[in-house]
Every structure is written in C-alpha cells, then in structure tokens.
Amino acid sequence: MGERQAAADRRRGLEIDNLRQAYRAERDALAGRVAFLEEELKTARSGVDAYRQALRAKT
C-alpha cells in the first residue's frame, strides 16, 4: 500500500508541475499579447491624433 501511495503522490506531483508550467506559458503568452496590443494602441492613437489635426487644419 505504501508503494501505491508513493506512486500516486509522484503522479499528482507531475500533474501539478504540468499544470503550473501550462499556466506560466499561458501567462507569458497573454503578457506578450497585451504588450503587442498596447503598441498597436499607441500607433492607432497617433493615427487618430494626426487625423484630428488634419480635420482641424481644414476648418
């Protein structure tokens, strides 16, 4: 019974490690996506500002 329990504990430990690794990978991927979107937003805001200035210049 002790060996069976030890094997189950090792298996659970491996499963937990796999879950932690998956969560870290997902967190890192999401952080990268957020950084990309923030840069995209900066670009879009610059474009909007230029557009607004162009509209003001026409009036």
C-alpha distance matrix in Angstrom:
0.0 3.8 5.5 5.1 6.2 8.6 9.9 10.6 12.3 14.3 15.3 16.5 18.3 20.0 21.0 22.4 24.3 25.7 26.9 28.5 30.2 31.5 32.8 34.5 36.1 37.3 38.7 40.5 41.9 43.1 44.7 46.5 47.7 48.9 50.8 52.4 53.4 54.9 57.0 58.1 59.1 61.2 63.0 63.6 64.9 67.3 68.5 69.1 71.0 73.2 73.8 74.8 77.1 78.7 79.3 80.9 83.1 84.4 85.5
3.8 0.0 3.8 5.4 5.1 6.1 8.6 9.8 10.4 12.3 14.2 15.2 16.3 18.4 19.8 20.8 22.4 24.3 25.6 26.7 28.4 30.1 31.3 32.7 34.5 35.9 37.0 38.7 40.4 41.7 42.9 44.8 46.2 47.4 49.1 50.8 52.0 53.3 55.3 56.6 57.6 59.6 61.4 62.2 63.4 65.7 67.1 67.7 69.5 71.6 72.5 73.4 75.6 77.3 78.0 79.5 81.7 83.2 84.2
5.5 3.8 0.0 3.8 5.4 5.0 6.1 8.5 9.7 10.5 12.2 14.1 15.1 16.5 18.3 19.8 20.9 22.5 24.2 25.5 26.8 28.5 30.1 31.4 32.8 34.5 35.8 37.3 38.8 40.4 41.7 43.3 44.8 46.2 47.8 49.3 50.7 52.1 54.0 55.2 56.4 58.4 60.0 60.9 62.3 64.5 65.7 66.5 68.4 70.4 71.2 72.4 74.5 76.1 76.9 78.5 80.5 82.0 83.2
5.1 5.4 3.8 0.0 3.8 5.4 5.1 6.2 8.6 9.9 10.5 12.2 14.1 15.4 16.4 18.2 19.9 21.0 22.5 24.2 25.7 26.9 28.5 30.2 31.5 32.8 34.4 36.1 37.3 38.7 40.4 42.0 43.2 44.7 46.5 47.9 49.0 50.6 52.6 53.6 54.8 56.9 58.5 59.2 60.7 63.0 64.1 64.8 66.8 68.8 69.5 70.6 72.9 74.4 75.1 76.7 78.9 80.2 81.4
6.2 5.1 5.4 3.8 0.0 3.8 5.4 5.0 6.1 8.6 9.8 10.4 12.1 14.2 15.2 16.2 18.2 19.8 20.9 22.3 24.2 25.5 26.7 28.4 30.1 31.3 32.5 34.4 35.9 37.0 38.5 40.4 41.6 42.8 44.6 46.3 47.4 48.8 50.9 52.0 53.0 55.1 56.9 57.5 58.8 61.2 62.4 63.0 64.8 67.0 67.8 68.7 71.0 72.6 73.3 74.8 77.0 78.4 79.5
8.6 6.1 5.0 5.4 3.8 0.0 3.8 5.4 5.0 6.2 8.6 9.8 10.4 12.3 14.2 15.2 16.4 18.3 19.9 20.9 22.4 24.3 25.6 26.8 28.5 30.1 31.2 32.8 34.4 35.9 37.1 38.8 40.4 41.6 43.2 44.9 46.2 47.5 49.4 50.8 51.9 53.7 55.5 56.4 57.7 59.9 61.3 62.0 63.8 65.9 66.8 67.8 69.9 71.6 72.4 73.9 75.9 77.5 78.7
9.9 8.6 6.1 5.1 5.4 3.8 0.0 3.8 5.4 5.1 6.1 8.6 9.7 10.6 12.3 14.1 15.2 16.5 18.4 19.9 21.0 22.5 24.3 25.7 26.9 28.5 30.1 31.5 32.8 34.5 35.9 37.4 38.8 40.4 42.0 43.4 44.8 46.3 48.1 49.2 50.6 52.5 54.1 54.9 56.5 58.6 59.8 60.6 62.5 64.5 65.3 66.5 68.7 70.2 71.0 72.6 74.7 76.1 77.4
10.6 9.8 8.5 6.2 5.0 5.4 3.8 0.0 3.8 5.5 5.0 6.1 8.5 9.9 10.4 12.2 14.1 15.2 16.4 18.2 19.8 20.9 22.4 24.2 25.6 26.8 28.3 30.1 31.4 32.7 34.3 36.0 37.2 38.5 40.4 41.9 43.0 44.5 46.6 47.6 48.7 50.8 52.5 53.1 54.6 56.9 58.0 58.7 60.6 62.7 63.4 64.5 66.7 68.3 68.9 70.6 72.7 74.1 75.2
12.3 10.4 9.7 8.6 6.1 5.0 5.4 3.8 0.0 3.8 5.4 5.1 6.0 8.6 9.8 10.4 12.2 14.1 15.2 16.3 18.2 19.8 20.9 22.4 24.2 25.5 26.6 28.4 30.0 31.2 32.5 34.4 35.8 37.0 38.7 40.4 41.6 42.9 44.9 46.2 47.2 49.1 51.0 51.7 53.0 55.3 56.6 57.3 59.0 61.2 62.1 63.0 65.2 66.9 67.6 69.1 71.2 72.7 73.8
14.3 12.3 10.5 9.9 8.6 6.2 5.1 5.5 3.8 0.0 3.8 5.4 4.9 6.2 8.6 9.8 10.4 12.3 14.2 15.2 16.4 18.3 19.9 21.0 22.4 24.2 25.5 26.8 28.4 30.1 31.3 32.8 34.4 35.9 37.3 38.9 40.4 41.7 43.5 44.8 46.1 47.9 49.6 50.6 52.0 54.1 55.4 56.3 58.0 60.0 61.0 62.1 64.2 65.8 66.7 68.2 70.2 71.7 73.0
15.3 14.2 12.2 10.5 9.8 8.6 6.1 5.0 5.4 3.8 0.0 3.8 5.4 5.1 6.2 8.6 9.8 10.5 12.3 14.2 15.3 16.5 18.4 19.9 21.0 22.5 24.2 25.7 26.9 28.5 30.1 31.6 32.8 34.4 36.1 37.4 38.7 40.4 42.2 43.2 44.6 46.6 48.2 48.9 50.5 52.7 53.8 54.6 56.6 58.5 59.2 60.5 62.7 64.1 64.9 66.6 68.6 70.0 71.3
16.5 15.2 14.1 12.2 10.4 9.8 8.6 6.1 5.1 5.4 3.8 0.0 3.8 5.4 5.0 6.1 8.5 9.7 10.4 12.2 14.1 15.2 16.4 18.2 19.8 20.9 22.2 24.2 25.5 26.7 28.3 30.1 31.2 32.5 34.4 35.9 37.0 38.5 40.6 41.6 42.7 44.8 46.5 47.1 48.5 50.8 52.1 52.7 54.6 56.7 57.4 58.5 60.7 62.3 63.0 64.6 66.7 68.1 69.2
18.3 16.3 15.1 14.1 12.1 10.4 9.7 8.5 6.0 4.9 5.4 3.8 0.0 3.8 5.4 5.1 6.2 8.6 9.9 10.5 12.2 14.2 15.3 16.4 18.3 19.9 20.9 22.4 24.2 25.6 26.7 28.5 30.1 31.3 32.8 34.5 35.9 37.1 39.1 40.4 41.5 43.4 45.2 46.1 47.4 49.5 50.9 51.7 53.4 55.5 56.4 57.5 59.5 61.2 62.1 63.6 65.6 67.2 68.4
20.0 18.4 16.5 15.4 14.2 12.3 10.6 9.9 8.6 6.2 5.1 5.4 3.8 0.0 3.8 5.4 5.0 6.1 8.6 9.8 10.5 12.2 14.2 15.2 16.4 18.2 19.8 21.0 22.4 24.1 25.5 26.9 28.4 30.0 31.5 32.9 34.4 35.9 37.6 38.8 40.2 42.1 43.6 44.6 46.1 48.2 49.4 50.4 52.2 54.1 55.0 56.3 58.3 59.8 60.8 62.4 64.3 65.8 67.2
21.0 19.8 18.3 16.4 15.2 14.2 12.3 10.4 9.8 8.6 6.2 5.0 5.4 3.8 0.0 3.8 5.4 5.1 6.2 8.6 9.8 10.5 12.3 14.2 15.3 16.4 18.2 19.9 20.9 22.4 24.1 25.7 26.8 28.3 30.2 31.5 32.6 34.3 36.2 37.2 38.4 40.6 42.1 42.8 44.4 46.6 47.7 48.4 50.4 52.4 53.1 54.3 56.5 58.0 58.8 60.5 62.5 63.8 65.1
22.4 20.8 19.8 18.2 16.2 15.2 14.1 12.2 10.4 9.8 8.6 6.1 5.1 5.4 3.8 0.0 3.8 5.4 5.1 6.1 8.6 9.8 10.5 12.2 14.2 15.2 16.3 18.2 19.8 20.9 22.3 24.2 25.5 26.6 28.4 30.1 31.2 32.5 34.6 35.8 36.8 38.8 40.6 41.3 42.7 44.9 46.3 46.9 48.7 50.8 51.7 52.7 54.8 56.5 57.3 58.8 60.9 62.4 63.5
24.3 22.4 20.9 19.9 18.2 16.4 15.2 14.1 12.2 10.4 9.8 8.5 6.2 5.0 5.4 3.8 0.0 3.8 5.4 5.1 6.1 8.6 9.9 10.5 12.2 14.2 15.2 16.4 18.2 19.8 20.9 22.5 24.2 25.5 26.9 28.5 30.0 31.3 33.1 34.5 35.8 37.5 39.2 40.3 41.6 43.6 45.1 46.0 47.7 49.6 50.7 51.8 53.8 55.4 56.4 57.9 59.8 61.4 62.8
25.7 24.3 22.5 21.0 19.8 18.3 16.5 15.2 14.1 12.3 10.5 9.7 8.6 6.1 5.1 5.4 3.8 0.0 3.8 5.5 5.1 6.1 8.6 9.9 10.5 12.2 14.1 15.3 16.4 18.2 19.8 21.0 22.4 24.1 25.7 26.9 28.4 30.1 31.7 32.8 34.3 36.2 37.7 38.6 40.2 42.3 43.4 44.4 46.3 48.1 49.0 50.3 52.4 53.8 54.8 56.5 58.3 59.8 61.2
26.9 25.6 24.2 22.5 20.9 19.9 18.4 16.4 15.2 14.2 12.3 10.4 9.9 8.6 6.2 5.1 5.4 3.8 0.0 3.8 5.4 5.0 6.1 8.5 9.8 10.4 12.1 14.1 15.1 16.3 18.1 19.8 20.8 22.2 24.2 25.5 26.6 28.2 30.2 31.2 32.3 34.5 36.1 36.7 38.2 40.5 41.6 42.3 44.3 46.3 47.0 48.2 50.4 51.9 52.7 54.3 56.4 57.8 59.0
28.5 26.7 25.5 24.2 22.3 20.9 19.9 18.2 16.3 15.2 14.2 12.2 10.5 9.8 8.6 6.1 5.1 5.5 3.8 0.0 3.8 5.4 5.1 6.1 8.6 9.8 10.4 12.2 14.1 15.2 16.2 18.2 19.8 20.8 22.4 24.2 25.4 26.6 28.6 30.0 31.0 32.9 34.7 35.6 36.9 39.0 40.5 41.2 42.9 45.0 46.0 47.0 49.0 50.7 51.7 53.1 55.1 56.7 57.9
30.2 28.4 26.8 25.7 24.2 22.4 21.0 19.8 18.2 16.4 15.3 14.1 12.2 10.5 9.8 8.6 6.1 5.1 5.4 3.8 0.0 3.8 5.5 5.1 6.1 8.6 9.8 10.5 12.2 14.1 15.2 16.5 18.2 19.8 21.0 22.5 24.2 25.6 27.2 28.5 30.0 31.7 33.3 34.4 35.9 37.8 39.1 40.2 41.9 43.8 44.8 46.1 48.0 49.6 50.7 52.2 54.0 55.6 57.1
31.5 30.1 28.5 26.9 25.5 24.3 22.5 20.9 19.8 18.3 16.5 15.2 14.2 12.2 10.5 9.8 8.6 6.1 5.0 5.4 3.8 0.0 3.8 5.5 5.1 6.1 8.5 9.9 10.4 12.2 14.1 15.3 16.3 18.2 19.9 21.0 22.3 24.1 25.9 26.8 28.2 30.3 31.7 32.5 34.2 36.3 37.3 38.3 40.2 42.1 42.9 44.2 46.3 47.7 48.6 50.4 52.3 53.6 55.1
32.8 31.3 30.1 28.5 26.7 25.6 24.3 22.4 20.9 19.9 18.4 16.4 15.3 14.2 12.3 10.5 9.9 8.6 6.1 5.1 5.5 3.8 0.0 3.8 5.4 5.0 6.0 8.5 9.7 10.4 12.0 14.1 15.1 16.1 18.2 19.7 20.7 22.1 24.3 25.3 26.3 28.4 30.2 30.9 32.2 34.5 35.8 36.4 38.3 40.4 41.2 42.3 44.4 46.0 46.8 48.4 50.4 51.9 53.1
34.5 32.7 31.4 30.2 28.4 26.8 25.7 24.2 22.4 21.0 19.9 18.2 16.4 15.2 14.2 12.2 10.5 9.9 8.5 6.1 5.1 5.5 3.8 0.0 3.8 5.4 5.0 6.1 8.5 9.8 10.4 12.2 14.1 15.1 16.4 18.3 19.8 20.8 22.6 24.2 25.4 27.0 28.8 29.9 31.2 33.2 34.7 35.6 37.2 39.2 40.3 41.5 43.3 45.0 46.1 47.5 49.4 51.1 52.4
36.1 34.5 32.8 31.5 30.1 28.5 26.9 25.6 24.2 22.4 21.0 19.8 18.3 16.4 15.3 14.2 12.2 10.5 9.8 8.6 6.1 5.1 5.4 3.8 0.0 3.8 5.4 5.1 6.1 8.5 9.8 10.5 12.2 14.2 15.3 16.5 18.3 19.9 21.3 22.5 24.2 25.9 27.3 28.4 30.1 31.9 33.1 34.3 36.1 37.8 38.9 40.3 42.2 43.6 44.8 46.4 48.1 49.7 51.2
37.3 35.9 34.5 32.8 31.3 30.1 28.5 26.8 25.5 24.2 22.5 20.9 19.9 18.2 16.4 15.2 14.2 12.2 10.4 9.8 8.6 6.1 5.0 5.4 3.8 0.0 3.8 5.4 5.0 6.1 8.5 9.8 10.4 12.1 14.1 15.2 16.2 18.1 20.0 20.8 22.1 24.3 25.7 26.4 28.1 30.2 31.3 32.2 34.1 36.0 36.8 38.1 40.2 41.6 42.6 44.3 46.2 47.6 49.0
38.7 37.0 35.8 34.4 32.5 31.2 30.1 28.3 26.6 25.5 24.2 22.2 20.9 19.8 18.2 16.3 15.2 14.1 12.1 10.4 9.8 8.5 6.0 5.0 5.4 3.8 0.0 3.8 5.5 5.1 6.1 8.6 9.8 10.4 12.3 14.2 15.2 16.3 18.4 19.8 20.7 22.6 24.5 25.3 26.5 28.7 30.1 30.9 32.5 34.6 35.6 36.7 38.7 40.4 41.3 42.8 44.7 46.4 47.6
40.5 38.7 37.3 36.1 34.4 32.8 31.5 30.1 28.4 26.8 25.7 24.2 22.4 21.0 19.9 18.2 16.4 15.3 14.1 12.2 10.5 9.9 8.5 6.1 5.1 5.4 3.8 0.0 3.8 5.4 5.0 6.2 8.6 9.8 10.6 12.3 14.2 15.3 16.7 18.4 19.8 21.3 22.9 24.3 25.6 27.4 28.9 30.1 31.6 33.4 34.7 36.0 37.7 39.3 40.6 42.0 43.7 45.4 47.0
41.9 40.4 38.8 37.3 35.9 34.4 32.8 31.4 30.0 28.4 26.9 25.5 24.2 22.4 20.9 19.8 18.2 16.4 15.1 14.1 12.2 10.4 9.7 8.5 6.1 5.0 5.5 3.8 0.0 3.8 5.4 5.1 6.2 8.7 9.9 10.6 12.3 14.2 15.5 16.5 18.3 20.2 21.4 22.4 24.2 26.0 27.1 28.4 30.2 31.9 32.8 34.4 36.3 37.6 38.8 40.5 42.2 43.7 45.3
43.1 41.7 40.4 38.7 37.0 35.9 34.5 32.7 31.2 30.1 28.5 26.7 25.6 24.1 22.4 20.9 19.8 18.2 16.3 15.2 14.1 12.2 10.4 9.8 8.5 6.1 5.1 5.4 3.8 0.0 3.8 5.3 4.9 6.1 8.5 9.7 10.3 12.1 14.2 15.0 16.1 18.3 19.9 20.5 22.0 24.3 25.4 26.2 28.1 30.1 30.9 32.1 34.2 35.7 36.6 38.3 40.2 41.7 43.0
44.7 42.9 41.7 40.4 38.5 37.1 35.9 34.3 32.5 31.3 30.1 28.3 26.7 25.5 24.1 22.3 20.9 19.8 18.1 16.2 15.2 14.1 12.0 10.4 9.8 8.5 6.1 5.0 5.4 3.8 0.0 3.8 5.4 5.1 6.2 8.6 9.9 10.5 12.5 14.2 15.1 16.7 18.6 19.8 20.9 22.8 24.5 25.4 26.9 28.9 30.1 31.2 33.0 34.7 35.9 37.2 39.1 40.8 42.2
46.5 44.8 43.3 42.0 40.4 38.8 37.4 36.0 34.4 32.8 31.6 30.1 28.5 26.9 25.7 24.2 22.5 21.0 19.8 18.2 16.5 15.3 14.1 12.2 10.5 9.8 8.6 6.2 5.1 5.3 3.8 0.0 3.8 5.4 5.1 6.2 8.6 9.9 10.8 12.4 14.2 15.6 16.9 18.4 20.0 21.5 22.9 24.4 25.9 27.5 28.8 30.3 31.9 33.4 34.8 36.3 37.9 39.6 41.3
47.7 46.2 44.8 43.2 41.6 40.4 38.8 37.2 35.8 34.4 32.8 31.2 30.1 28.4 26.8 25.5 24.2 22.4 20.8 19.8 18.2 16.3 15.1 14.1 12.2 10.4 9.8 8.6 6.2 4.9 5.4 3.8 0.0 3.8 5.4 5.0 6.1 8.6 9.9 10.4 12.1 14.3 15.4 16.2 18.1 20.0 21.0 22.2 24.1 25.8 26.7 28.2 30.2 31.4 32.6 34.3 36.0 37.5 39.1
48.9 47.4 46.2 44.7 42.8 41.6 40.4 38.5 37.0 35.9 34.4 32.5 31.3 30.0 28.3 26.6 25.5 24.1 22.2 20.8 19.8 18.2 16.1 15.1 14.2 12.1 10.4 9.8 8.7 6.1 5.1 5.4 3.8 0.0 3.8 5.4 5.1 6.1 8.6 9.7 10.3 12.3 14.3 15.0 16.1 18.4 19.8 20.5 22.2 24.3 25.3 26.4 28.3 30.0 31.0 32.4 34.3 36.0 37.3
50.8 49.1 47.8 46.5 44.6 43.2 42.0 40.4 38.7 37.3 36.1 34.4 32.8 31.5 30.2 28.4 26.9 25.7 24.2 22.4 21.0 19.9 18.2 16.4 15.3 14.1 12.3 10.6 9.9 8.5 6.2 5.1 5.4 3.8 0.0 3.8 5.5 5.1 6.3 8.6 9.8 10.8 12.7 14.3 15.3 16.9 18.7 20.0 21.2 23.0 24.5 25.8 27.2 28.9 30.4 31.7 33.3 35.2 36.7
52.4 50.8 49.3 47.9 46.3 44.9 43.4 41.9 40.4 38.9 37.4 35.9 34.5 32.9 31.5 30.1 28.5 26.9 25.5 24.2 22.5 21.0 19.7 18.3 16.5 15.2 14.2 12.3 10.6 9.7 8.6 6.2 5.0 5.4 3.8 0.0 3.8 5.5 5.2 6.2 8.7 10.0 10.8 12.4 14.3 15.6 16.8 18.4 20.1 21.4 22.7 24.4 26.0 27.3 28.8 30.5 31.9 33.5 35.3
53.4 52.0 50.7 49.0 47.4 46.2 44.8 43.0 41.6 40.4 38.7 37.0 35.9 34.4 32.6 31.2 30.0 28.4 26.6 25.4 24.2 22.3 20.7 19.8 18.3 16.2 15.2 14.2 12.3 10.3 9.9 8.6 6.1 5.1 5.5 3.8 0.0 3.8 5.4 4.9 6.0 8.6 9.8 10.2 12.0 14.1 15.1 16.1 18.1 19.8 20.6 22.1 24.1 25.4 26.5 28.2 30.0 31.4 33.0
54.9 53.3 52.1 50.6 48.8 47.5 46.3 44.5 42.9 41.7 40.4 38.5 37.1 35.9 34.3 32.5 31.3 30.1 28.2 26.6 25.6 24.1 22.1 20.8 19.9 18.1 16.3 15.3 14.2 12.1 10.5 9.9 8.6 6.1 5.1 5.5 3.8 0.0 3.8 5.4 5.0 6.3 8.8 9.8 10.4 12.4 14.3 15.1 16.4 18.5 19.8 20.8 22.5 24.3 25.5 26.8 28.6 30.4 31.8
57.0 55.3 54.0 52.6 50.9 49.4 48.1 46.6 44.9 43.5 42.2 40.6 39.1 37.6 36.2 34.6 33.1 31.7 30.2 28.6 27.2 25.9 24.3 22.6 21.3 20.0 18.4 16.7 15.5 14.2 12.5 10.8 9.9 8.6 6.3 5.2 5.4 3.8 0.0 3.8 5.3 5.1 6.4 8.7 9.9 10.8 12.6 14.3 15.4 16.8 18.6 20.1 21.3 22.8 24.6 25.9 27.2 29.2 30.9
58.1 56.6 55.2 53.6 52.0 50.8 49.2 47.6 46.2 44.8 43.2 41.6 40.4 38.8 37.2 35.8 34.5 32.8 31.2 30.0 28.5 26.8 25.3 24.2 22.5 20.8 19.8 18.4 16.5 15.0 14.2 12.4 10.4 9.7 8.6 6.2 4.9 5.4 3.8 0.0 3.8 5.4 5.1 6.2 8.6 9.9 10.6 12.3 14.2 15.4 16.5 18.4 20.0 21.1 22.6 24.4 25.8 27.3 29.2
59.1 57.6 56.4 54.8 53.0 51.9 50.6 48.7 47.2 46.1 44.6 42.7 41.5 40.2 38.4 36.8 35.8 34.3 32.3 31.0 30.0 28.2 26.3 25.4 24.2 22.1 20.7 19.8 18.3 16.1 15.1 14.2 12.1 10.3 9.8 8.7 6.0 5.0 5.3 3.8 0.0 3.8 5.3 4.9 6.0 8.5 9.7 10.3 12.1 14.1 15.0 16.2 18.1 19.7 20.8 22.3 24.1 25.7 27.2
61.2 59.6 58.4 56.9 55.1 53.7 52.5 50.8 49.1 47.9 46.6 44.8 43.4 42.1 40.6 38.8 37.5 36.2 34.5 32.9 31.7 30.3 28.4 27.0 25.9 24.3 22.6 21.3 20.2 18.3 16.7 15.6 14.3 12.3 10.8 10.0 8.6 6.3 5.1 5.4 3.8 0.0 3.8 5.5 5.1 6.2 8.7 9.9 10.5 12.4 14.2 15.3 16.5 18.4 20.0 21.1 22.5 24.6 26.2
63.0 61.4 60.0 58.5 56.9 55.5 54.1 52.5 51.0 49.6 48.2 46.5 45.2 43.6 42.1 40.6 39.2 37.7 36.1 34.7 33.3 31.7 30.2 28.8 27.3 25.7 24.5 22.9 21.4 19.9 18.6 16.9 15.4 14.3 12.7 10.8 9.8 8.8 6.4 5.1 5.3 3.8 0.0 3.8 5.4 5.1 6.3 8.7 9.9 10.7 12.4 14.3 15.4 16.6 18.5 20.1 21.2 22.9 25.0
63.6 62.2 60.9 59.2 57.5 56.4 54.9 53.1 51.7 50.6 48.9 47.1 46.1 44.6 42.8 41.3 40.3 38.6 36.7 35.6 34.4 32.5 30.9 29.9 28.4 26.4 25.3 24.3 22.4 20.5 19.8 18.4 16.2 15.0 14.3 12.4 10.2 9.8 8.7 6.2 4.9 5.5 3.8 0.0 3.8 5.4 5.0 6.2 8.6 9.8 10.4 12.3 14.2 15.2 16.4 18.4 19.9 21.3 23.0
64.9 63.4 62.3 60.7 58.8 57.7 56.5 54.6 53.0 52.0 50.5 48.5 47.4 46.1 44.4 42.7 41.6 40.2 38.2 36.9 35.9 34.2 32.2 31.2 30.1 28.1 26.5 25.6 24.2 22.0 20.9 20.0 18.1 16.1 15.3 14.3 12.0 10.4 9.9 8.6 6.0 5.1 5.4 3.8 0.0 3.8 5.3 5.0 6.1 8.5 9.7 10.4 12.2 14.1 15.2 16.4 18.2 20.0 21.4
67.3 65.7 64.5 63.0 61.2 59.9 58.6 56.9 55.3 54.1 52.7 50.8 49.5 48.2 46.6 44.9 43.6 42.3 40.5 39.0 37.8 36.3 34.5 33.2 31.9 30.2 28.7 27.4 26.0 24.3 22.8 21.5 20.0 18.4 16.9 15.6 14.1 12.4 10.8 9.9 8.5 6.2 5.1 5.4 3.8 0.0 3.8 5.5 5.1 6.2 8.6 9.9 10.6 12.3 14.2 15.3 16.5 18.6 20.4
68.5 67.1 65.7 64.1 62.4 61.3 59.8 58.0 56.6 55.4 53.8 52.1 50.9 49.4 47.7 46.3 45.1 43.4 41.6 40.5 39.1 37.3 35.8 34.7 33.1 31.3 30.1 28.9 27.1 25.4 24.5 22.9 21.0 19.8 18.7 16.8 15.1 14.3 12.6 10.6 9.7 8.7 6.3 5.0 5.3 3.8 0.0 3.8 5.4 5.1 6.1 8.6 9.9 10.5 12.3 14.3 15.3 16.7 18.9
69.1 67.7 66.5 64.8 63.0 62.0 60.6 58.7 57.3 56.3 54.6 52.7 51.7 50.4 48.4 46.9 46.0 44.4 42.3 41.2 40.2 38.3 36.4 35.6 34.3 32.2 30.9 30.1 28.4 26.2 25.4 24.4 22.2 20.5 20.0 18.4 16.1 15.1 14.3 12.3 10.3 9.9 8.7 6.2 5.0 5.5 3.8 0.0 3.8 5.4 5.0 6.1 8.6 9.8 10.5 12.3 14.2 15.5 16.9
71.0 69.5 68.4 66.8 64.8 63.8 62.5 60.6 59.0 58.0 56.6 54.6 53.4 52.2 50.4 48.7 47.7 46.3 44.3 42.9 41.9 40.2 38.3 37.2 36.1 34.1 32.5 31.6 30.2 28.1 26.9 25.9 24.1 22.2 21.2 20.1 18.1 16.4 15.4 14.2 12.1 10.5 9.9 8.6 6.1 5.1 5.4 3.8 0.0 3.8 5.4 5.1 6.2 8.6 9.8 10.5 12.3 14.4 15.7
73.2 71.6 70.4 68.8 67.0 65.9 64.5 62.7 61.2 60.0 58.5 56.7 55.5 54.1 52.4 50.8 49.6 48.1 46.3 45.0 43.8 42.1 40.4 39.2 37.8 36.0 34.6 33.4 31.9 30.1 28.9 27.5 25.8 24.3 23.0 21.4 19.8 18.5 16.8 15.4 14.1 12.4 10.7 9.8 8.5 6.2 5.1 5.4 3.8 0.0 3.8 5.5 5.1 6.1 8.6 9.9 10.5 12.5 14.7
73.8 72.5 71.2 69.5 67.8 66.8 65.3 63.4 62.1 61.0 59.2 57.4 56.4 55.0 53.1 51.7 50.7 49.0 47.0 46.0 44.8 42.9 41.2 40.3 38.9 36.8 35.6 34.7 32.8 30.9 30.1 28.8 26.7 25.3 24.5 22.7 20.6 19.8 18.6 16.5 15.0 14.2 12.4 10.4 9.7 8.6 6.1 5.0 5.4 3.8 0.0 3.8 5.4 5.1 6.2 8.7 9.9 10.8 12.9
74.8 73.4 72.4 70.6 68.7 67.8 66.5 64.5 63.0 62.1 60.5 58.5 57.5 56.3 54.3 52.7 51.8 50.3 48.2 47.0 46.1 44.2 42.3 41.5 40.3 38.1 36.7 36.0 34.4 32.1 31.2 30.3 28.2 26.4 25.8 24.4 22.1 20.8 20.1 18.4 16.2 15.3 14.3 12.3 10.4 9.9 8.6 6.1 5.1 5.5 3.8 0.0 3.8 5.4 5.0 6.2 8.6 10.0 11.0
77.1 75.6 74.5 72.9 71.0 69.9 68.7 66.7 65.2 64.2 62.7 60.7 59.5 58.3 56.5 54.8 53.8 52.4 50.4 49.0 48.0 46.3 44.4 43.3 42.2 40.2 38.7 37.7 36.3 34.2 33.0 31.9 30.2 28.3 27.2 26.0 24.1 22.5 21.3 20.0 18.1 16.5 15.4 14.2 12.2 10.6 9.9 8.6 6.2 5.1 5.4 3.8 0.0 3.8 5.4 5.0 6.1 8.7 10.2
78.7 77.3 76.1 74.4 72.6 71.6 70.2 68.3 66.9 65.8 64.1 62.3 61.2 59.8 58.0 56.5 55.4 53.8 51.9 50.7 49.6 47.7 46.0 45.0 43.6 41.6 40.4 39.3 37.6 35.7 34.7 33.4 31.4 30.0 28.9 27.3 25.4 24.3 22.8 21.1 19.7 18.4 16.6 15.2 14.1 12.3 10.5 9.8 8.6 6.1 5.1 5.4 3.8 0.0 3.8 5.5 5.1 6.4 9.0
79.3 78.0 76.9 75.1 73.3 72.4 71.0 68.9 67.6 66.7 64.9 63.0 62.1 60.8 58.8 57.3 56.4 54.8 52.7 51.7 50.7 48.6 46.8 46.1 44.8 42.6 41.3 40.6 38.8 36.6 35.9 34.8 32.6 31.0 30.4 28.8 26.5 25.5 24.6 22.6 20.8 20.0 18.5 16.4 15.2 14.2 12.3 10.5 9.8 8.6 6.2 5.0 5.4 3.8 0.0 3.8 5.4 5.2 6.7
80.9 79.5 78.5 76.7 74.8 73.9 72.6 70.6 69.1 68.2 66.6 64.6 63.6 62.4 60.5 58.8 57.9 56.5 54.3 53.1 52.2 50.4 48.4 47.5 46.4 44.3 42.8 42.0 40.5 38.3 37.2 36.3 34.3 32.4 31.7 30.5 28.2 26.8 25.9 24.4 22.3 21.1 20.1 18.4 16.4 15.3 14.3 12.3 10.5 9.9 8.7 6.2 5.0 5.5 3.8 0.0 3.8 5.4 5.4
83.1 81.7 80.5 78.9 77.0 75.9 74.7 72.7 71.2 70.2 68.6 66.7 65.6 64.3 62.5 60.9 59.8 58.3 56.4 55.1 54.0 52.3 50.4 49.4 48.1 46.2 44.7 43.7 42.2 40.2 39.1 37.9 36.0 34.3 33.3 31.9 30.0 28.6 27.2 25.8 24.1 22.5 21.2 19.9 18.2 16.5 15.3 14.2 12.3 10.5 9.9 8.6 6.1 5.1 5.4 3.8 0.0 3.8 5.6
84.4 83.2 82.0 80.2 78.4 77.5 76.1 74.1 72.7 71.7 70.0 68.1 67.2 65.8 63.8 62.4 61.4 59.8 57.8 56.7 55.6 53.6 51.9 51.1 49.7 47.6 46.4 45.4 43.7 41.7 40.8 39.6 37.5 36.0 35.2 33.5 31.4 30.4 29.2 27.3 25.7 24.6 22.9 21.3 20.0 18.6 16.7 15.5 14.4 12.5 10.8 10.0 8.7 6.4 5.2 5.4 3.8 0.0 3.8
85.5 84.2 83.2 81.4 79.5 78.7 77.4 75.2 73.8 73.0 71.3 69.2 68.4 67.2 65.1 63.5 62.8 61.2 59.0 57.9 57.1 55.1 53.1 52.4 51.2 49.0 47.6 47.0 45.3 43.0 42.2 41.3 39.1 37.3 36.7 35.3 33.0 31.8 30.9 29.2 27.2 26.2 25.0 23.0 21.4 20.4 18.9 16.9 15.7 14.7 12.9 11.0 10.2 9.0 6.7 5.4 5.6 3.8 0.0
